[in-house]
């Protein structure tokens, strides 16, 4: 771990521009990286916080085909939505670029060409999957099949999302083209490969030995798994019609593989930022005194810890990442987030339902961040975090301090008198918090750091509750001046310490207190963050309560999504063999009403029904007891097959059949006549 670096280069995973951003992206990558960058800036550090849209993946081509538009139209649409979401949630990138930008095409091409000229690639003709009907080679995501490791029948050609294994499309069992549904054939094609096996020893030493103590266990574990399996050459080119041209002779019609091109996007985005700011980009990527940190999700560990470092090592002039604090996945209400199934909370939709509540979501996601294991976001937990923590602890403290200061002193910070032992202890504890929070942030424990931030607000609440200035103001106003002075110092400290976690709240609080942004270390080094005589503003509500009806609306929305997914994925039974009119006319179908119902003794599935068929009252045994209680079916109007041959079931003669079907959720439903004026015994034809 690099101590006291001169500068920091912080990268956040480039989002695919094939859809909007959801809470899983925010929790896994963008809020943690933003907390880190904001914290370092408050410390006065030289920071380049870099990101951009990844616009060359096969996912883009798939989206374009699905929507019937061009890849360019796809990336332009979603780049705009993603950029706005990041702005709306205060993700403070120094530069957000696009891999479709010319500076990126040039940078990626130069990088490839340098490795090519040095002879670092293996040029090889291999057999790749080809869709003869579509007349094209199939990129990874255009192939699905059975995973050879866990037997998941829906694995992609580059990765199995069930077991996490990284695959080659030719590894799949029973592969199918997602374009035509055809079984692809093998066809020869030439590609260039990065020989990862040459870097096996280097990667083992650098990660598993040199970083054994400071990298996260989940990252080390995944890297070790790859290295234990033995690294193999990996293609850095693809047969595609969308992407960056391979810049060598004989590579016509081929593009750079997205996982070669995308991480270079960090470099090209830094170049773009440096040119705009009049800086030299190279120290941020080539100086040994620079600390490079990649923020990613666990699905990108192999690319940032194996492939990209191997590329940088091969190129020879770049530094390697000091850390890759990858997070696990965030689930939603107990189920895996899925963009294709719309099982997500989209950021742009969240702000329509919860305007001005960016910090409430940032806080809830950080409090439940999947730092060491997959975690679950629920709307009830979100509501509780806002109401019971942000509003009841943080917001309550600030409101009391500001209201009392305006009430007692017309908003002017009072001069303190002699400090008591409690006062001294409280101020000493306050001054210790920046170092405590720093320690957690610098070890990438943002959830832990946010708990310590809230402990500062709890310190303030406890101080006020114990001291009770609203009672003492009548008997010892001089003592109250000291109490309010100390409470105001805690409030000012919160405006600083909250900024990485709750940037909108910190800005609002700074406005209320009428204080310019203070540095992180000022909380420890400055005796009076708000000096006596300073004028503050009026109180404002920092965190409004979120009501049950608002949360139920979100839960109902997800339930509607779940039902829509069931409907979309339900399998319709194929048509049975053709029958004649004479076959159908043999069936005697009548309208009936269930008069009585009881469970069949010692039979879990059977109900014994008395049914008025209009021509008689008869007994029918029906296998619906797992779906309906006897009380539920009495009085139901039903459709009855009355001329079915009687059948003895557990000693009871059943004289007919009730017609049923299944709904989208697999529940039995009566096929019944609902119209008024249809009498029992009416013939159905």
TORKOLPA-832261 format. One record per residue (C-alpha): residue in one letter; x, y, z. Coordinates in steps of 0.1 Angstrom, whole numbers, padded with zeros to 4 digits, always signed. Last residue first. Example, Ala and Ser with C-alpha at 12.3 -4.5 7.8 and 13.67 -1.06 7.14 Angstrom:
! TORKOLPA-832261
S+0137-0011+0071/A+0123-0045+0078/
! end
This chain:
! TORKOLPA-832261
X-0719-0252-0268/X-0726-0248-0231/X-0761-0260-0220/X-0778-0240-0193/X-0784-0263-0164/X-0781-0236-0138/X-0793-0203-0152/X-0774-0176-0170/X-0793-0144-0163/X-0763-0124-0151/X-0730-0131-0168/X-0702-0147-0148/X-0701-0182-0164/X-0672-0201-0149/X-0638-0216-0157/X-0626-0217-0121/X-0590-0207-0114/X-0562-0228-0101/X-0530-0209-0091/X-0499-0212-0113/X-0490-0175-0110/X-0501-0167-0146/X-0535-0183-0139/X-0542-0220-0142/X-0574-0236-0156/X-0605-0254-0142/X-0636-0272-0155/X-0654-0291-0128/X-0658-0328-0137/X-0687-0353-0134/X-0703-0379-0113/X-0677-0388-0086/X-0686-0419-0067/X-0670-0418-0032/X-0651-0449-0020/X-0617-0432-0022/X-0624-0420-0057/X-0650-0441-0076/X-0655-0428-0111/X-0687-0420-0130/X-0684-0416-0168/X-0683-0380-0178/X-0717-0368-0190/X-0719-0338-0167/X-0688-0318-0176/X-0694-0289-0153/X-0688-0252-0156/X-0689-0234-0123/X-0709-0209-0103/X-0694-0206-0068/X-0719-0206-0039/X-0697-0228-0017/X-0661-0226-0031/X-0644-0205-0004/X-0659-0223+0026/X-0645-0257+0014/X-0610-0241+0013/X-0594-0236-0021/X-0560-0241-0037/X-0547-0272-0021/X-0582-0286-0020/X-0587-0284-0057/X-0586-0321-0068/X-0624-0324-0074/X-0649-0351-0063/X-0683-0344-0077/X-0716-0354-0060/X-0748-0346-0078/X-0778-0323-0076/X-0799-0328-0108/X-0808-0313-0142/X-0798-0277-0133/X-0763-0289-0124/X-0766-0282-0087/X-0733-0294-0073/X-0725-0311-0040/X-0687-0312-0037/X-0662-0336-0021/X-0628-0318-0020/X-0596-0336-0028/X-0559-0326-0026/X-0549-0334+0010/X-0567-0368+0012/X-0571-0385+0046/X-0608-0376+0048/X-0621-0358+0016/X-0626-0321+0026/X-0661-0307+0025/X-0682-0287+0000/X-0718-0279-0003/X-0740-0261-0029/X-0716-0256-0058/X-0735-0240-0086/X-0738-0253-0122/X-0736-0243-0158/X-0736-0273-0181/X-0712-0291-0205/X-0724-0323-0222/X-0695-0335-0244/X-0704-0357-0273/X-0707-0326-0295/X-0669-0321-0292/X-0660-0354-0309/X-0687-0348-0336/X-0672-0314-0343/X-0640-0332-0350/X-0607-0333-0330/X-0573-0321-0340/X-0544-0333-0319/X-0536-0311-0288/X-0523-0276-0293/X-0491-0268-0274/X-0493-0257-0238/X-0485-0220-0233/X-0454-0214-0213/X-0454-0185-0189/X-0424-0162-0192/X-0442-0129-0201/X-0471-0135-0176/X-0446-0144-0148/X-0425-0113-0156/X-0457-0091-0156/X-0466-0105-0121/X-0431-0097-0108/X-0433-0062-0122/X-0467-0056-0106/X-0453-0068-0073/X-0424-0043-0078/X-0448-0014-0083/X-0468-0025-0053/X-0437-0024-0032/X-0429+0011-0044/X-0465+0024-0038/X-0463+0007-0003/X-0433+0029+0005/X-0451+0061-0003/X-0482+0050+0016/X-0461+0042+0047/X-0448+0078+0049/X-0413+0090+0045/X-0404+0116+0072/X-0387+0147+0059/X-0349+0150+0063/X-0331+0183+0065/X-0361+0204+0077/X-0350+0240+0077/X-0339+0262+0106/X-0331+0299+0101/X-0297+0312+0094/X-0265+0316+0114/X-0246+0348+0125/X-0211+0344+0139/X-0206+0364+0171/X-0187+0336+0188/X-0167+0316+0163/X-0183+0287+0144/X-0155+0261+0137/X-0140+0272+0170/X-0110+0253+0183/X-0097+0245+0149/X-0073+0216+0144/X-0096+0185+0148/X-0126+0197+0128/X-0103+0217+0106/X-0087+0185+0093/X-0115+0178+0069/X-0114+0213+0053/X-0142+0237+0058/X-0168+0246+0032/X-0179+0282+0039/X-0202+0287+0069/X-0237+0303+0069/X-0250+0277+0094/X-0281+0272+0073/X-0261+0273+0041/X-0235+0248+0055/X-0264+0226+0065/X-0278+0226+0030/X-0244+0218+0015/X-0239+0190+0040/X-0274+0177+0032/X-0267+0176-0005/X-0233+0159+0000/X-0245+0132+0023/X-0217+0106+0025/X-0186+0126+0015/X-0200+0159+0029/X-0211+0145+0063/X-0178+0152+0080/X-0178+0188+0071/X-0214+0199+0078/X-0212+0176+0108/X-0183+0196+0123/X-0205+0227+0121/X-0233+0210+0140/X-0208+0198+0167/X-0194+0233+0170/X-0230+0246+0174/X-0237+0222+0203/X-0205+0235+0220/X-0217+0271+0217/X-0252+0261+0228/X-0239+0246+0260/X-0216+0275+0267/X-0243+0301+0263/X-0266+0278+0284/X-0242+0281+0313/X-0245+0319+0313/X-0283+0316+0312/X-0284+0298+0345/X-0319+0296+0360/X-0342+0304+0331/X-0320+0290+0303/X-0315+0258+0324/X-0346+0240+0312/X-0342+0246+0275/X-0304+0240+0280/X-0312+0203+0289/X-0275+0192+0296/X-0281+0155+0292/X-0304+0157+0263/X-0283+0183+0246/X-0251+0163+0250/X-0268+0131+0240/X-0281+0146+0208/X-0247+0160+0199/X-0229+0127+0205/X-0256+0110+0185/X-0248+0134+0156/X-0212+0124+0158/X-0222+0088+0161/X-0239+0092+0127/X-0205+0099+0112/X-0191+0068+0129/X-0218+0046+0113/X-0209+0062+0080/X-0173+0051+0084/X-0184+0015+0091/X-0204+0014+0059/X-0176+0030+0040/X-0150+0004+0050/X-0126+0011+0021/X-0095+0009+0045/X-0089+0047+0039/X-0126+0053+0047/X-0125+0035+0080/X-0093+0052+0092/X-0106+0086+0081/X-0138+0081+0101/X-0118+0075+0133/X-0093+0103+0125/X-0122+0128+0119/X-0139+0116+0151/X-0112+0125+0176/X-0120+0163+0176/X-0156+0155+0186/X-0145+0133+0215/X-0123+0161+0228/X-0151+0186+0225/X-0174+0163+0245/X-0148+0156+0272/X-0141+0193+0276/X-0178+0201+0279/X-0184+0173+0303/X-0155+0185+0325/X-0171+0219+0325/X-0160+0247+0302/X-0159+0283+0315/X-0180+0307+0295/X-0188+0304+0258/X-0196+0334+0236/X-0229+0329+0219/X-0233+0321+0181/X-0258+0347+0168/X-0291+0333+0155/X-0313+0358+0174/X-0296+0346+0206/X-0322+0326+0226/X-0347+0316+0199/X-0324+0316+0169/X-0298+0295+0188/X-0326+0272+0201/X-0340+0266+0166/X-0306+0260+0151/X-0295+0235+0178/X-0328+0217+0179/X-0331+0213+0141/X-0295+0201+0138/X-0301+0174+0164/X-0334+0162+0150/X-0320+0160+0115/X-0291+0138+0125/X-0309+0115+0149/X-0346+0112+0142/X-0345+0123+0106/X-0314+0105+0094/X-0317+0076+0117/X-0353+0065+0125/X-0371+0081+0095/X-0345+0077+0067/X-0331+0044+0078/X-0365+0030+0086/X-0379+0040+0052/X-0350+0024+0034/X-0354-0008+0055/X-0390-0009+0045/X-0381-0005+0009/X-0358-0034+0009/X-0322-0036-0003/X-0305-0069+0002/X-0268-0077+0007/X-0243-0099-0012/X-0211-0103+0009/X-0181-0083+0020/X-0188-0047+0010/X-0225-0052-0001/X-0235-0018+0012/X-0264-0018+0036/X-0256+0015+0054/X-0241+0028+0022/X-0273+0021+0002/X-0295+0036+0029/X-0274+0068+0031/X-0272+0073-0007/X-0309+0067-0009/X-0317+0093+0018/X-0291+0116+0003/X-0309+0117-0030/X-0342+0127-0014/X-0349+0159-0032/X-0378+0144-0052/X-0388+0109-0040/X-0412+0095-0066/X-0397+0113-0096/X-0362+0110-0081/X-0366+0072-0079/X-0375+0070-0116/X-0342+0085-0127/X-0323+0062-0104/X-0339+0030-0116/X-0350+0007-0088/X-0346-0028-0103/X-0364-0059-0113/X-0371-0048-0148/X-0367-0084-0160/X-0339-0075-0185/X-0323-0051-0159/X-0322-0078-0133/X-0314-0073-0096/X-0313-0106-0078/X-0343-0113-0055/X-0349-0108-0018/X-0364-0074-0019/X-0337-0061-0043/X-0303-0077-0043/X-0270-0059-0040/X-0239-0077-0054/X-0204-0079-0040/X-0180-0050-0038/X-0146-0046-0054/X-0119-0027-0035/X-0092-0028-0062/X-0061-0014-0046/X-0027+0001-0054/X-0035-0003-0091/X-0004-0007-0113/X+0017+0021-0127/X+0021+0025-0165/X+0053+0025-0186/X+0057-0011-0195/X+0030-0019-0221/X+0032-0056-0210/X+0027-0046-0174/X-0003-0024-0182/X-0019-0052-0203/X-0012-0078-0175/X-0027-0053-0150/X-0058-0050-0173/X-0063-0088-0176/X-0057-0100-0141/X-0070-0077-0114/X-0092-0053-0133/X-0106-0079-0158/X-0109-0107-0133/X-0126-0085-0107/X-0153-0072-0130/X-0182-0094-0118/X-0173-0084-0082/X-0184-0048-0088/X-0158-0021-0094/X-0139+0008-0078/X-0103+0009-0091/X-0076+0027-0071/X-0044+0042-0084/X-0021+0059-0059/X+0004+0082-0077/X+0039+0085-0063/X+0052+0059-0088/X+0043+0083-0116/X+0029+0067-0148/X-0009+0070-0147/X-0017+0103-0129/X+0018+0116-0138/X+0009+0112-0175/X-0021+0135-0177/X-0002+0168-0178/X-0026+0195-0168/X-0043+0224-0186/X-0077+0216-0171/X-0094+0206-0205/X-0063+0187-0217/X-0061+0169-0183/X-0097+0159-0183/X-0095+0144-0218/X-0063+0126-0210/X-0079+0112-0179/X-0108+0099-0200/X-0083+0083-0224/X-0066+0065-0195/X-0099+0053-0179/X-0111+0042-0213/X-0081+0019-0215/X-0102-0002-0192/X-0129-0005-0220/X-0107-0014-0250/X-0093-0047-0239/X-0125-0059-0223/X-0144-0047-0253/X-0125-0069-0277/X-0109-0047-0303/X-0127-0049-0336/X-0123-0071-0367/X-0137-0065-0402/X-0102-0060-0417/X-0074-0073-0395/X-0049-0082-0422/X-0029-0050-0416/X-0030-0036-0381/X-0052-0011-0362/X-0080-0035-0350/X-0110-0012-0356/X-0127+0001-0325/X-0163-0011-0319/X-0194-0023-0338/X-0193-0047-0367/X-0178-0076-0348/X-0154-0104-0353/X-0134-0100-0320/X-0100-0090-0308/X-0082-0092-0275/X-0083-0130-0274/X-0071-0146-0241/X-0040-0167-0237/X-0043-0190-0207/X-0039-0185-0169/X-0037-0216-0146/X-0066-0229-0126/X-0049-0218-0094/X-0044-0183-0109/X-0081-0179-0115/X-0091-0192-0081/X-0065-0170-0065/X-0079-0139-0082/X-0114-0148-0069/X-0102-0153-0033/X-0080-0122-0033/X-0110-0101-0044/X-0134-0116-0018/X-0107-0112+0009/X-0103-0075+0003/X-0068-0062-0004/X-0045-0049+0023/X-0029-0079+0038/X-0022-0102+0008/X-0012-0073-0014/X+0024-0082-0019/X+0018-0120-0018/X-0015-0128-0035/X-0015-0097-0057/X+0020-0089-0069/X+0035-0123-0064/X+0007-0143-0081/X+0004-0116-0108/X+0041-0118-0117/X+0041-0156-0117/X+0011-0159-0140/X+0022-0131-0164/X+0034-0152-0192/X+0002-0173-0189/X-0018-0142-0198/X-0007-0145-0234/X-0027-0117-0250/X-0043-0131-0281/X-0048-0118-0316/X-0074-0133-0339/X-0078-0151-0372/X-0110-0170-0381/X-0120-0206-0388/X-0156-0217-0385/X-0174-0238-0359/X-0212-0241-0364/X-0239-0224-0345/X-0272-0241-0333/X-0299-0218-0345/X-0320-0195-0323/X-0317-0167-0348/X-0299-0139-0330/X-0294-0155-0296/X-0274-0183-0313/X-0275-0215-0293/X-0248-0235-0277/X-0255-0271-0266/X-0226-0272-0240/X-0207-0240-0238/X-0169-0240-0238/X-0168-0226-0274/X-0182-0193-0261/X-0152-0189-0238/X-0160-0188-0202/X-0156-0168-0170/X-0171-0186-0141/X-0195-0166-0118/X-0215-0197-0107/X-0250-0184-0118/X-0240-0155-0141/X-0220-0179-0163/X-0196-0157-0183/X-0183-0151-0218/X-0206-0171-0241/X-0235-0167-0218/X-0249-0193-0194/X-0287-0201-0196/X-0287-0239-0190/X-0267-0236-0157/X-0248-0269-0157/X-0224-0257-0129/X-0190-0260-0146/X-0197-0267-0183/X-0223-0239-0184/X-0252-0249-0207/X-0258-0226-0236/X-0261-0190-0247/X-0244-0172-0276/X-0248-0136-0288/X-0232-0124-0256/X-0198-0139-0265/X-0196-0126-0301/X-0211-0149-0327/X-0195-0149-0362/X-0218-0138-0389/X-0240-0151-0417/X-0273-0148-0398/X-0283-0183-0410/X-0247-0196-0407/X-0243-0185-0372/X-0206-0189-0365/X-0189-0202-0333/X-0151-0198-0334/X-0124-0222-0346/X-0090-0206-0343/X-0063-0189-0364/X-0037-0175-0342/X-0016-0143-0337/X+0000-0143-0303/X+0004-0108-0289/X+0034-0093-0271/X+0055-0088-0303/X+0067-0054-0293/X+0050-0039-0324/X+0017-0055-0313/X+0020-0042-0277/X+0026-0007-0290/X-0002-0011-0316/X-0028-0021-0290/X-0020+0009-0268/X-0020+0033-0298/X-0054+0019-0309/X-0068+0023-0274/X-0056+0059-0272/X-0068+0069-0307/X-0102+0054-0302/X-0104+0070-0268/X-0095+0105-0280/X-0120+0100-0308/X-0149+0096-0284/X-0169+0064-0286/X-0154+0052-0253/X-0173+0081-0237/X-0161+0105-0210/X-0170+0115-0175/X-0143+0137-0159/X-0137+0151-0124/X-0165+0128-0113/X-0185+0141-0084/X-0214+0116-0081/X-0239+0140-0067/X-0270+0119-0072/X-0286+0141-0098/X-0253+0145-0117/X-0248+0107-0119/X-0284+0103-0130/X-0280+0130-0157/X-0249+0113-0171/X-0267+0079-0172/X-0297+0093-0191/X-0276+0111-0216/X-0253+0081-0222/X-0285+0060-0225/X-0298+0078-0256/X-0265+0085-0273/X-0254+0049-0268/X-0285+0034-0283/X-0287+0058-0313/X-0251+0050-0321/X-0258+0012-0319/X-0285+0017-0346/X-0322+0011-0340/X-0345-0019-0342/X-0350-0020-0304/X-0338-0056-0301/X-0310-0052-0326/X-0298-0020-0310/X-0299-0036-0275/X-0279-0066-0288/X-0253-0043-0304/X-0249-0024-0272/X-0246-0056-0251/X-0218-0066-0274/X-0198-0039-0257/X-0185-0008-0275/X-0201+0021-0256/X-0186+0020-0221/X-0196+0054-0207/X-0171+0073-0187/X-0153+0074-0154/X-0124+0093-0136/X-0119+0109-0103/X-0085+0127-0105/X-0075+0138-0071/X-0047+0160-0057/X-0054+0160-0020/X-0067+0189+0001/X-0081+0167+0028/X-0116+0177+0018/X-0106+0165-0017/X-0097+0131-0003/X-0131+0127+0014/X-0149+0137-0018/X-0130+0111-0038/X-0136+0082-0013/X-0173+0090-0008/X-0176+0092-0046/X-0160+0058-0051/X-0183+0042-0025/X-0214+0059-0040/X-0205+0049-0076/X-0194+0012-0074/X-0216-0014-0056/X-0243+0008-0041/X-0249+0030-0071/X-0247+0002-0097/X-0272-0019-0076/X-0294+0011-0072/X-0301+0014-0109/X-0284+0032-0139/X-0302+0033-0172/X-0298+0009-0201/X-0275-0002-0229/X-0248+0024-0222/X-0226+0000-0203/X-0213+0016-0171/X-0175+0023-0169/X-0163+0010-0136/X-0152+0039-0113/X-0116+0051-0114/X-0097+0070-0088/X-0063+0085-0096/X-0047+0099-0065/X-0018+0123-0061/X+0014+0128-0042/X+0010+0096-0023/X+0015+0095+0014/X+0019+0057+0019/X+0014+0034-0011/X+0000+0000+0000/
! end
